[in-house]
Amino acid sequence: MGIRRSAIDMTAGPILRNVMVFAIPLVLGNILQQLYTTVDTLVIGAYCGTASLAAVGTSSQPVEVVLCIFLGIGAGVSILVSQFVGSGNRLKARDVSRTACAFVWICGVAVSLLGIPAAPLILRFMQVPEDAMDLAVTYVRIVLAGSLGNIGYNLNAGILRGMGNSSASLFFLMISCAVNAALDLALVAGLGMDVTGAALATCVSVYISWFVSILYIRKYYPELNYPVFTLKASAAHLKQILRIGIPIGLNHSLYSLGHIALQTLVNAQGSVFMAGQAVSGRITGLASIAISGLSSAATTFSGQNFGAGRYDRLRQGYRRIPLASGVITLAAGLLFLLIRAPMLRLFSQDEAVLMYADRYVTVDLLGHWMFAVFNAILCIVNGVGMVRVTMVVNLLMLWAVRIPCAYMIRTWFDGTWIMLSVPISFAFGMCCMIGFCTFSRKWKEIIQRPVGTG
C-alpha cells in the first residue's frame, strides 16, 4: 500500500512528544485538505466568474450540515476504539469497527439520495443570490452524491486514530489531493465544466480515499477482520457508538446549521462580499491547520489513558496540550498576517473582494488561538466520554454568543464587520471549558483517581 502500519501508545512516554508525533501526520493531512479546497478556489477563480467562486464558497456550509452528524459518529468510533485499545481489549475494538462499516453503508446511501431534493431547499434558506443559485445547487448535489465515500473515509480514519495510527490518513489524502487537482485542471480548466467539474473532482477523489482506506485496514490490521461490505451490526456496540457519537455529531451539525444562519448575513451583503469571505477562508484555514491535528491527538490521548486507567497522565495532558495548541496557532496566525496580501492576490484581482478578504483574515487570525485552546480541552473531555457537557458549551458559544453578536453588529453597526462575532465567541468558549475543568466535581473525580482504578 506504500505505507506501513504504525501506532503510538499514548499511555507511556513524554506526553507532548507523543501528541506532536501523532499530530504531525494529521497536520500535514490538514494542509493537504486545505490545498484540496484551495485548488478548487484557484482554478475556479482563474477560469470561472465571481458567481462561481461565490457558489463554491457558500456551498460548503450545507454539505457540512448534512455530513457533520456522521463525522461526530466517526469521532465516537475513534473514542471507543482508543478506549478499548488502551484497556487491551482488541476484540471489542474489532466489533466496533465492523459495526461502523455496516453503519457507513446504511447511512451513506441514504444521505447520497436525500441530497438531491434537499440541496435547493437549504440554499434558498441561506438566501443565496440568484446569480449564484443554480451553480450552488449543482455543486451541492454532486458533492452530496459522494456522501457514502465521505462518511466511509472519515469513519475509517476514526478507527485508525483510535488504534494510535495517524500517518495512514496522510497517505490517503495525498492520493485524494493528487486526483482532485488533476481532475480540477482537466474538467474545469480543460473542458470548461465550471463548478460541475470541481464538484465531480471532489466526489471522485473522496471515493478513492475511502476505497484505499478499506484496503489499508484489511492489510495492516487483520485482527479487525474489517469487511468491504456488511449490513450486520452489533446492537450493543452500535448503541455505544451512537451514545457518544450522536451528541458530538449533533453538536457539529447544529454548529454548522448556525454557520448557515451566519452565512445568510454574509450572503445578504452580495456576491462580492461572499467571494471575499470564500477567499479569506483559504488563508485562515492554512493558519489553523494545527488545531484539528492536535485536537484529534488530544482525543486519542484522552481515550487511551482513560481506558488504561492512567489518570495522572490525563491530569498532565489537560494542562500541556491546550497550551501547546494555543501557542502554535497564535504563531501561525501572526505569520500569515504578515504575508496575507500577496497570498490573497493569488485567488482574486478584484480590489473589492480583496478588501473584504483582508478584513476577514485579520479579525479571524487574531483570535483563533483561543479556539485552539478551547478545542483541545473539549477533545480531552470528549475522550473520557463526557460528550454532553462539551455539546452544551459548543452550542452556547455559537447560538448564545456568535449569532446574536453578528445580528447586533449588522443591525446597529455595519454588516461587513460581522466577523467580529467570531473572536468574541472563541473567548467565551475557552473561558467556559477552563471553568468547567476547574470547578466540575465529576472531572476532578476522574483526574484524581488512583492510577489503574476504574
Beta strands, then each sheet from edge to edge (+ up, - down):
end
